[in-house]
Amino acid sequence: MSSMNKRHMLVFLVLALVLAVTAVAVSACGEEGTTGTTGAGGEKPVKGGTFSFYIGEPAFIDPVNGQESEGIQVINAVFDSLLFFDSKAGKLVPAAAEKWEANADASVWTFHLNKDAKFHNGRKVTAADFKYAWERICNPVNESEISYHLSAVKGFQAMQDGTATELEGVKAVDDYTLEVTLEYPFADFEFVVSHPSLCPVPKEEVEKDPKAFAEKPVGNGPFMMAEPWAHDQYIKVVRFDDYYGQKAYLDGVDFKIFKDDETAFLEFKAGNLDFTVIPSGQVKAVAAEYGESPDGYTVEPGKQVLLGPEVSIYYILFNTKDDVLKNVDLRRAISLAINRQAICDTVYEGMRVPATGIVPSGILGYLDNQWAYCKYDPAQAKELLAKAGYPDGQGLPEISIGFNTGRGHEDVMALIQANLKDIGIQAKLDGVEWAQYLDKLDTGEFQMARLGWLADYPIMDNFLYPLFYSKSADNHSFYENPTVDEKLLAARKITDVDARIKAYQEVDRMIGEDAPVIPVNVYRHGRLGSDRIRGFMFDNMGLADLASVWIAAK
């Protein structure tokens, strides 16, 4: 592997910080037993069997718009991007690219592809396949919400504007050399290309039948689609035996789709699932029954409950274009009215901790209490409510709070509703299913609404740029601050790690003053695995390395 030492210092520091804060080892693909050598008790891996994994109905499994946790699980199994972030090793490691390097100011990156990699249709993966895939994401016709990942690439804005049909900065030098020229130096770009959705796709398969590809994508990863996506039922993948990397032990993975966590948990209890979410309010009881994983990320018999901290934030959006909520003092008052500790204690049994800003601990540059209004202070909330023109809530219309149903958010929303009532704000709750909910967020059909943000890659930029840069598709609060835009772009260009982090911290504080969202708590896994699985790791970014899993012999 080839990269720049100074940048790799960042990932080692990320790991060190996570260890210091959580006192556990975090991993994307390598705790004991996940490399496929031995499991608990020295067991040897065996081939065969099907792993059943609970997910909610995804929004997409085509990488062109792989934007949320459920679809990403499938994309991560079916596709490989250029690089992969191994958080136990504390560094980026080769995936589709076997080595890579950047020029002195990190404005030009070169990736050398593994020549043995193939798509599931048998064709070799080439640099042109990455170029095609990235341009597909950046083509506004495809309405991709993940195009912001490639915003630093030269030619991105021209594609967004419709004045170009290709990314000027992406060049297939030859079949196995991909050269990427950026609009500006971006020292963290190597992290960006580790995102699961920035993988290659075969043009011939997409253009033969785009709708069929969306339902049964052809990838280059350790698993391949067994059949088209059965919506609201399952997605089945099987081992790809011609995979260039570590071949999977499993015959396949069934991603089973249920309408809610309670139903999935009952299926687990009945022996029909290997991995599920623990329903709200049942974590302590389930941990007592099945045993807690010491590191919070790996499943072993009798130590099956995963409670490891995630680099993710549960937060509430404000629609800053709303006639009522565009009032910054009202947004600050609402944020101050929410008792985050009570939510953590009541709904999450004390397993989560209140968020004090949008960047979670475990990300290099994290500072506690970074957002001034991210605390519980009902007295100050009432003062700001009056300053906003609504003393004791007088004259303020009822506010709607949206959320997606079936994943335990109802209890959180009810507590927030009660907190707001305490300072004179009347709120109604509006729950809808996930896919419909995402549509409402995209079109701005909400006033307040909950979301979670799980790191795509472990850097501050991934929490600040996509959520608050004015042109980002993931800026669901519709927040616009030209100074913030300018400072975010300036921070990206700083090659010195310490100076770059300081610049991000400054813009982070600025965003907090505007209170476009309300950080509520920091996620923990709250997951449960069966006693028959071995080598299973669910990392702090919510991804499973399914190629390393096997089913224990009976």
QUIRA-V158235 format. One record per residue. N is the residue number from 1. RES is the residue in one letter. SS is DSSP state (h for helix, s for strand, l for the rest). PHI is phi in whole degrees, -180 to 180 (* if undefined). PSI is psi in whole degrees, 0 to 359 (999 if undefined). Layout:
n:res:ss:phi:psi
N:RES:SS:PHI:PSI
N:RES:SS:PHI:PSI
//
This chain:
n:res:ss:phi:psi
1:M:l:*:140
2:S:l:-126:131
3:S:l:-161:190
4:M:l:-102:126
5:N:h:-57:319
6:K:h:-61:321
7:R:h:-74:327
8:H:h:-70:340
9:M:h:-58:327
10:L:h:-60:312
11:V:h:-70:329
12:F:h:-67:324
13:L:h:-69:323
14:V:h:-58:310
15:L:h:-61:317
16:A:h:-61:320
17:L:h:-67:318
18:V:h:-61:317
19:L:h:-62:319
20:A:h:-67:321
21:V:h:-79:319
22:T:h:-104:346
23:A:l:58:30
24:V:l:-133:162
25:A:l:-92:128
26:V:l:-102:147
27:S:l:-150:145
28:A:l:-95:326
29:C:l:-154:31
30:G:l:-163:56
31:E:l:-87:174
32:E:l:-53:129
33:G:l:97:350
34:T:l:-97:357
35:T:l:-90:0
36:G:l:86:18
37:T:l:-99:308
38:T:l:-146:160
39:G:l:-116:197
40:A:h:-59:135
41:G:h:73:17
42:G:h:77:17
43:E:l:-63:145
44:K:l:-94:145
45:P:l:-61:145
46:V:l:-128:149
47:K:l:-87:152
48:G:l:114:166
49:G:l:90:162
50:T:s:-122:132
51:F:s:-94:129
52:S:s:-106:124
53:F:s:-128:120
54:Y:s:-78:129
55:I:s:-136:159
56:G:l:-80:168
57:E:l:-60:119
58:P:l:-68:162
59:A:l:-82:317
60:F:l:-149:149
61:I:l:-121:0
62:D:l:-83:127
63:P:h:-60:344
64:V:h:-58:336
65:N:h:-145:37
66:G:l:-71:96
67:Q:l:-121:350
68:E:l:-140:168
69:S:h:-60:322
70:E:h:-70:311
71:G:h:-67:326
72:I:h:-63:326
73:Q:h:-58:317
74:V:h:-71:314
75:I:h:-58:320
76:N:h:-65:331
77:A:h:-83:328
78:V:h:-94:338
79:F:l:-128:156
80:D:l:-121:133
81:S:l:-88:186
82:L:l:-63:316
83:L:s:-131:168
84:F:s:-138:136
85:F:s:-90:113
86:D:s:-96:102
87:S:l:-77:341
88:K:l:-72:316
89:A:l:-72:341
90:G:l:72:36
91:K:s:-162:165
92:L:s:-78:141
93:V:s:-127:160
94:P:s:-62:146
95:A:l:-132:254
96:A:l:-69:334
97:A:s:-98:127
98:E:s:-85:341
99:K:s:-160:163
100:W:s:-160:160
101:E:s:-156:164
102:A:s:-128:160
103:N:l:-76:182
104:A:l:-61:323
105:D:l:-103:12
106:A:l:63:33
107:S:l:-102:345
108:V:s:-131:125
109:W:s:-119:139
110:T:s:-124:128
111:F:s:-119:128
112:H:s:-104:115
113:L:s:-79:151
114:N:l:-70:123
115:K:l:-76:351
116:D:l:-94:354
117:A:l:-71:139
118:K:s:-133:153
119:F:l:-77:167
120:H:l:-70:349
121:N:l:-89:1
122:G:l:97:350
123:R:l:-81:146
124:K:s:-64:145
125:V:l:-85:130
126:T:l:-124:170
127:A:h:-61:326
128:A:h:-62:333
129:D:h:-71:326
130:F:h:-69:316
131:K:h:-59:314
132:Y:h:-62:315
133:A:h:-63:316
134:W:h:-68:322
135:E:h:-69:328
136:R:h:-63:319
137:I:h:-65:322
138:C:h:-84:349
139:N:l:-73:116
140:P:h:-60:339
141:V:h:-59:328
142:N:h:-84:354
143:E:l:50:42
144:S:l:-73:135
145:E:l:-94:6
146:I:l:-114:11
147:S:h:-63:336
148:Y:h:-59:337
149:H:h:-58:330
150:L:h:-103:15
151:S:l:-64:337
152:A:l:-82:349
153:V:s:-74:136
154:K:l:-60:128
155:G:l:97:354
156:F:h:-59:309
157:Q:h:-66:326
158:A:h:-63:321
159:M:h:-67:318
160:Q:h:-62:323
161:D:h:-79:349
162:G:l:83:13
163:T:l:-96:359
164:A:l:-145:153
165:T:l:-111:0
166:E:l:-143:161
167:L:l:-82:111
168:E:l:-57:325
169:G:l:-83:358
170:V:s:-107:120
171:K:s:-131:127
172:A:s:-86:96
173:V:s:-61:317
174:D:s:-153:188
175:D:l:-59:332
176:Y:l:-123:18
177:T:s:-131:118
178:L:s:-110:123
179:E:s:-112:129
180:V:s:-122:118
181:T:s:-103:131
182:L:s:-99:160
183:E:l:-68:335
184:Y:l:-156:161
185:P:l:-58:136
186:F:l:-145:96
187:A:l:-66:337
188:D:l:-93:10
189:F:h:-62:329
190:E:h:-63:331
191:F:h:-70:321
192:V:h:-57:315
193:V:l:-74:0
194:S:l:-86:354
195:H:l:-61:133
196:P:l:-56:331
197:S:l:-84:354
198:L:l:-92:42
199:C:l:-95:169
200:P:l:-79:151
201:V:l:-133:146
202:P:l:-81:116
203:K:h:-55:319
204:E:h:-63:328
205:E:h:-77:319
206:V:h:-64:311
207:E:h:-81:344
208:K:h:-66:319
209:D:l:-164:89
210:P:h:-56:322
211:K:h:-69:321
212:A:h:-66:321
213:F:h:-63:322
214:A:h:-64:331
215:E:h:-93:336
216:K:l:-146:72
217:P:l:-66:148
218:V:l:-103:118
219:G:l:-117:197
220:N:l:-130:17
221:G:l:-94:188
222:P:l:-72:343
223:F:s:-124:152
224:M:s:-125:154
225:M:s:-63:133
226:A:l:-87:330
227:E:l:-164:168
228:P:l:-63:154
229:W:l:-55:122
230:A:s:-94:95
231:H:l:-56:137
232:D:l:65:11
233:Q:l:-127:298
234:Y:s:-167:165
235:I:s:-134:124
236:K:s:-112:131
237:V:s:-125:153
238:V:s:-129:161
239:R:s:-60:137
240:F:l:-97:107
241:D:l:-73:345
242:D:l:-102:21
243:Y:l:-67:140
244:Y:l:-76:338
245:G:l:-100:208
246:Q:l:-65:120
247:K:l:-76:143
248:A:l:-65:147
249:Y:l:-83:325
250:L:l:-68:147
251:D:l:-69:326
252:G:s:-175:175
253:V:s:-129:130
254:D:s:-103:110
255:F:s:-83:104
256:K:s:-92:131
257:I:s:-105:123
258:F:l:-125:159
259:K:l:-74:338
260:D:l:-159:168
261:D:h:-66:325
262:E:h:-62:315
263:T:h:-63:316
264:A:h:-62:319
265:F:h:-64:321
266:L:h:-65:323
267:E:h:-65:322
268:F:h:-62:313
269:K:h:-61:329
270:A:l:-82:359
271:G:l:86:17
272:N:l:-102:3
273:L:l:-139:147
274:D:l:-101:341
275:F:s:-151:129
276:T:s:-149:173
277:V:s:-92:141
278:I:l:-84:126
279:P:l:-62:155
280:S:l:-55:133
281:G:l:85:1
282:Q:l:-118:8
283:V:h:-62:310
284:K:h:-64:319
285:A:h:-66:319
286:V:h:-68:321
287:A:h:-64:322
288:A:h:-67:325
289:E:h:-78:318
290:Y:h:-106:348
291:G:l:86:144
292:E:s:-99:137
293:S:l:-65:128
294:P:l:-60:323
295:D:l:-95:349
296:G:l:85:1
297:Y:l:-132:338
298:T:s:-112:143
299:V:l:-101:129
300:E:s:-134:156
301:P:l:-56:129
302:G:l:80:356
303:K:s:-137:64
304:Q:l:-106:350
305:V:s:-93:125
306:L:s:-103:119
307:L:l:-126:22
308:G:l:-64:143
309:P:s:-63:144
310:E:s:-106:155
311:V:s:-87:73
312:S:s:-154:154
313:I:s:-128:134
314:Y:s:-93:125
315:Y:s:-145:165
316:I:s:-113:129
317:L:s:-83:144
318:F:s:-105:138
319:N:l:-83:98
320:T:l:-72:354
321:K:l:-91:350
322:D:l:-64:139
323:D:l:-58:328
324:V:l:-86:313
325:L:l:-84:359
326:K:l:-72:352
327:N:l:-77:110
328:V:h:-64:325
329:D:h:-69:328
330:L:h:-68:317
331:R:h:-63:318
332:R:h:-63:318
333:A:h:-62:316
334:I:h:-63:318
335:S:h:-62:317
336:L:h:-69:337
337:A:h:-78:345
338:I:l:-88:125
339:N:l:-88:90
340:R:h:-65:321
341:Q:h:-64:320
342:A:h:-64:322
343:I:h:-63:314
344:C:h:-62:319
345:D:h:-74:318
346:T:h:-80:310
347:V:l:-84:321
348:Y:l:-108:15
349:E:l:55:32
350:G:l:76:8
351:M:l:-81:337
352:R:l:-106:165
353:V:s:-121:149
354:P:s:-62:144
355:A:l:-85:140
356:T:l:-114:12
357:G:l:179:179
358:I:l:-84:338
359:V:l:-91:123
360:P:l:-83:160
361:S:l:-61:148
362:G:l:103:349
363:I:l:-105:128
364:L:l:-58:126
365:G:l:107:352
366:Y:l:-59:134
367:L:l:-129:136
368:D:l:-70:149
369:N:l:54:42
370:Q:l:-75:331
371:W:l:-103:121
372:A:l:-63:329
373:Y:l:-103:13
374:C:l:-97:63
375:K:l:-155:172
376:Y:l:-101:112
377:D:l:-151:81
378:P:h:-62:330
379:A:h:-65:313
380:Q:h:-67:327
381:A:h:-61:317
382:K:h:-66:322
383:E:h:-62:315
384:L:h:-71:329
385:L:h:-64:319
386:A:h:-66:319
387:K:h:-62:327
388:A:l:-73:350
389:G:l:102:13
390:Y:l:-131:67
391:P:h:-59:126
392:D:h:55:23
393:G:h:85:2
394:Q:l:-63:131
395:G:l:82:356
396:L:l:-88:124
397:P:l:-65:158
398:E:l:-60:137
399:I:s:-106:137
400:S:s:-94:136
401:I:s:-118:115
402:G:s:-93:154
403:F:s:-161:160
404:N:s:-91:136
405:T:l:-84:162
406:G:l:87:0
407:R:l:-124:23
408:G:l:84:11
409:H:h:-80:344
410:E:h:-57:317
411:D:h:-67:322
412:V:h:-64:313
413:M:h:-64:324
414:A:h:-65:322
415:L:h:-69:320
416:I:h:-65:319
417:Q:h:-57:317
418:A:h:-68:320
419:N:h:-60:317
420:L:h:-68:323
421:K:h:-62:327
422:D:h:-62:334
423:I:l:-106:8
424:G:l:101:10
425:I:l:-101:124
426:Q:l:-91:132
427:A:s:-134:146
428:K:s:-117:151
429:L:s:-102:141
430:D:s:-134:97
431:G:s:-104:133
432:V:s:-139:166
433:E:l:-70:162
434:W:h:-59:308
435:A:h:-63:318
436:Q:h:-65:323
437:Y:h:-63:315
438:L:h:-60:322
439:D:h:-62:319
440:K:h:-65:322
441:L:h:-66:318
442:D:h:-63:322
443:T:h:-91:357
444:G:l:76:23
445:E:l:-87:59
446:F:l:-161:165
447:Q:l:-108:301
448:M:s:-123:149
449:A:s:-160:146
450:R:s:-89:152
451:L:s:-152:165
452:G:s:-124:146
453:W:s:-125:114
454:L:s:-105:131
455:A:l:-54:130
456:D:l:-76:327
457:Y:l:-157:149
458:P:l:-84:67
459:I:l:-137:155
460:M:l:-59:322
461:D:h:-53:326
462:N:h:-72:345
463:F:h:-98:333
464:L:h:-96:313
465:Y:h:-67:305
466:P:h:-66:328
467:L:h:-85:336
468:F:h:-132:351
469:Y:l:-69:134
470:S:l:-61:331
471:K:l:-98:4
472:S:l:-75:137
473:A:l:-69:340
474:D:l:-92:5
475:N:l:-82:74
476:H:l:-76:350
477:S:l:-85:352
478:F:l:58:33
479:Y:l:-71:133
480:E:l:-134:119
481:N:l:-144:105
482:P:h:-57:326
483:T:h:-68:320
484:V:h:-63:315
485:D:h:-56:312
486:E:h:-63:317
487:K:h:-73:328
488:L:h:-65:315
489:L:h:-65:322
490:A:h:-66:321
491:A:h:-64:322
492:R:h:-60:329
493:K:l:-82:350
494:I:l:-80:120
495:T:l:-85:336
496:D:l:-74:126
497:V:h:-60:310
498:D:h:-62:317
499:A:h:-67:324
500:R:h:-66:315
501:I:h:-62:318
502:K:h:-61:319
503:A:h:-65:319
504:Y:h:-66:322
505:Q:h:-63:322
506:E:h:-64:313
507:V:h:-70:329
508:D:h:-59:314
509:R:h:-63:320
510:M:h:-61:315
511:I:h:-63:318
512:G:h:-58:325
513:E:h:-65:326
514:D:h:-81:344
515:A:l:47:56
516:P:l:-75:342
517:V:s:-139:167
518:I:s:-118:101
519:P:s:-63:132
520:V:s:-110:305
521:N:s:-153:167
522:V:s:-100:127
523:Y:s:-66:151
524:R:s:-123:163
525:H:l:-58:301
526:G:l:62:47
527:R:s:-122:161
528:L:s:-139:130
529:G:s:-113:158
530:S:l:-81:165
531:D:l:-83:0
532:R:l:-97:352
533:I:s:-94:148
534:R:s:-133:156
535:G:l:68:20
536:F:l:-94:127
537:M:s:-129:130
538:F:s:-116:107
539:D:l:-78:177
540:N:l:-74:354
541:M:l:-104:12
542:G:l:76:28
543:L:l:-117:143
544:A:s:-107:133
545:D:l:-89:85
546:L:h:-73:342
547:A:h:-68:340
548:S:h:-95:357
549:V:l:-87:145
550:W:s:-140:163
551:I:s:-99:127
552:A:l:-64:141
553:A:l:-68:141
554:K:l:-83:999
//
